[in-house]
């Protein structure tokens, strides 16, 4: 089997044993990227020499006897919203075109410390605002399953890179579903850790009370290895949780869910769900039962207002966070010709540098926070947030995990929802509650929809700091599904 | 809630420091009207006695020790600046804007 088809765990073992070098592994993936990028456009930046120099360093660290983790020498695609000293960091925005941060994000630094080799920076919806990667200022990314369709978003470059065998692992960030939804529509695994479980330091902020870095991989165990490699307390992030990282790798190897109580949320059904998505979800429920889990129906009545609450809270935080793009200290500056004041330069720069979705959200947030509207909109949304957390609390009093479809439909065609914001927002219907409550949630593949033969994702939600439960249930289900399918779901994807 | 007008969008754009064109104002007014009409659902929730959550974690006042640590050099801090003069950010005029 070629190096690009191996799992991250296998690659790490090959490098550790000296059978293959980190340079050879990186080269195989760089070649694959070069060959497939004209079709996918998953990356915004690839620099072969920078990547190979990282790989050479890992090889020499291993040769000198340094004890690196299980992912040393494994290549990774890194979402272009994490600061990287040796590569540009743009958040897919014109306002940061060519920007090179003077520091590394904590996630970036931990990847390097663990010996992972960064292949490049992946495409995303501008400032992670979107569900399709169509909001990138640098062009759309295409879904390897069907090049006319979206790879999900906002972390669509990261999902396309892993499902297209350009990288065995990638990073993402999840503010309203931006890891789980792209994972679902490309047939891979994507995990949103408990909020505060992974560091936001050096992550370009969108909505700070929601933004959560997490892993993508082609299987549950690989995702757990990456989760452990970059998670954990960071004094540089004031909302980082000072507690041990749940043992997610051990959970992915546990292999048993008999006796676990699995809840189905009654509110995640009805209009807007594609029949093929519901059918695969029902298969997963039967599979869980056959594996010894007890299925319980639960009600979370406030989830119906999660979407509106999110589209007030996230834009409000974004309108404040993105005020830092003022054309003074970094990034684009437009109109500084001596005839415009600083304030005019700011307004001209922001008009030229931000795309339509970012402008929409900044204005929506400004509206929700303005006097006269604050109580009715932002204040109410914060109360809904409390109600959603209470619903989860009550549900997790009855069950160990909750399950739902990850997203109501399979990958939609590029362009279909591009200028219809409300239709686009519906992609996050099932993922948003876990962002508002901060609990852990994963998406794993659960088959192909009959209508279009495209991947469907199953979401498994667990309590705050119950990340291990997502991996435990995910790994057992994955094994059972792969036995039925005769291998991973991705083997059904067309060759690129 | 009443529909959002083009004038209101122009006001929001001014508050947001976005120099929008006339076409953009019209387009965003239509879209924001739909979005606000949809999210207004939260105003109908009876939640008088529910405390608001600004955050998912019960954290307050996170402090670190007040110790001198290594930080960016002036050269690093200025490395992404649009314009630099004498080791400082050079900015357009900020005084006399009302004149």
Contacts between the chains, C-beta under 8 A, distances in Angstrom:
chain1	res1	chain2	res2	distance
A	99	B	80	5.3
A	100	B	79	6.9
A	100	B	80	6.9
A	101	B	80	7.6
A	102	B	72	5.5
A	102	B	76	3.9
A	102	B	77	6.8
A	102	B	79	5.4
A	102	B	80	7.4
A	103	B	72	7.2
A	103	B	76	7.9
A	195	B	56	4.7
A	195	B	57	6.5
A	196	B	56	7.6
A	196	B	57	5.3
A	196	B	59	7.9
A	209	B	54	6.5
A	209	B	55	4.9
A	209	B	56	6.8
A	210	B	56	7.9
A	235	B	64	6.0
A	238	B	59	7.7
A	238	B	62	4.3
A	239	B	55	7.3
A	239	B	57	6.1
A	239	B	59	6.1
A	239	B	62	7.4
A	241	B	57	6.9
A	305	B	41	6.0
A	305	B	42	5.8
A	305	B	45	6.0
A	308	B	38	6.4
A	308	B	39	4.1
A	308	B	40	7.5
A	308	B	41	4.5
A	308	B	42	4.9
A	309	B	39	7.9
A	309	B	42	5.4
A	311	B	35	6.8
A	311	B	38	7.7
A	311	B	39	5.0
A	312	B	39	5.3
A	312	B	42	6.4
A	319	B	16	6.7
A	323	B	17	7.9
A	326	B	17	7.5
A	327	B	82	6.3
A	328	B	82	7.5
A	328	B	89	5.9
A	328	B	91	5.2
A	329	B	80	7.3
A	329	B	81	5.9
A	329	B	89	5.6
A	330	B	80	3.5
A	330	B	81	6.2
A	330	B	82	7.5
A	331	B	80	6.9
A	331	B	82	7.2
A	332	B	82	7.3
A	333	B	82	3.6
A	333	B	83	7.0
A	336	B	82	7.1
A	336	B	83	6.9
A	336	B	92	5.3
A	340	B	92	6.2
A	341	B	92	6.1
A	341	B	93	5.9
A	341	B	94	7.0
A	341	B	97	4.6
A	342	B	91	5.6
A	342	B	92	4.4
A	342	B	93	6.5
A	342	B	94	4.5
A	342	B	97	7.7
A	343	B	17	7.1
A	343	B	94	7.8
A	343	B	97	6.3
A	344	B	19	7.5
A	344	B	92	7.8
A	345	B	92	4.8
A	346	B	17	4.6
A	347	B	14	7.9
A	347	B	17	4.6
A	347	B	18	6.1
A	347	B	19	4.0
A	348	B	19	5.0
A	350	B	16	7.5
A	350	B	17	5.4
A	350	B	18	5.2
A	350	B	19	7.5
A	351	B	18	5.2
A	351	B	19	4.1
A	351	B	20	6.1
A	354	B	18	7.3
A	359	B	16	7.8
A	359	B	18	5.8
A	359	B	20	7.4
A	359	B	24	7.6
A	359	B	28	7.0
A	360	B	28	6.3
A	360	B	31	6.3
A	360	B	32	6.8
A	360	B	35	7.5
A	362	B	16	4.9
A	362	B	18	6.9
A	363	B	9	6.8
A	363	B	12	4.4
A	363	B	13	6.4
A	363	B	16	5.5
A	363	B	18	7.3
A	363	B	28	6.6
A	363	B	32	6.4
A	364	B	32	6.3
A	364	B	35	6.2
A	364	B	36	7.2
A	366	B	12	5.1
A	366	B	15	5.2
A	366	B	16	5.0
A	367	B	4	7.5
A	367	B	8	7.9
A	367	B	12	5.7
A	367	B	32	7.3
A	367	B	36	6.9
A	370	B	12	7.9
A	370	B	15	7.3
A	376	B	1	7.5
A	376	B	40	7.9
A	376	B	43	4.7
A	377	B	39	7.2
A	377	B	40	7.7
A	377	B	42	6.9
A	377	B	43	7.0
A	379	B	52	6.2
A	380	B	42	4.3
A	380	B	43	5.5
A	380	B	45	6.3
A	380	B	47	6.8
A	381	B	39	7.9
A	381	B	42	5.2
A	382	B	52	3.4
A	382	B	53	5.6
A	382	B	54	6.1
A	383	B	45	6.9
A	383	B	47	4.0
A	383	B	50	4.4
A	383	B	51	7.4
A	383	B	52	5.2
A	383	B	53	7.8
A	384	B	42	5.5
A	384	B	45	6.0
A	384	B	47	7.2
A	385	B	52	7.3
A	385	B	53	4.2
A	386	B	47	7.9
A	386	B	50	5.2
A	386	B	51	5.9
A	386	B	52	6.5
A	386	B	53	4.5
A	387	B	45	7.5
A	387	B	47	6.8
A	387	B	50	6.2
A	389	B	53	6.4
A	389	B	56	7.2
A	421	B	31	5.8
A	421	B	34	7.5
A	421	B	35	5.9
A	422	B	34	5.8
A	422	B	35	6.3
A	422	B	38	5.8
A	436	B	56	7.2
A	437	B	56	5.9
A	438	B	55	7.9
A	438	B	56	2.5
A	438	B	57	6.2
A	439	B	56	7.9
A	464	B	56	7.4
A	464	B	57	8.0
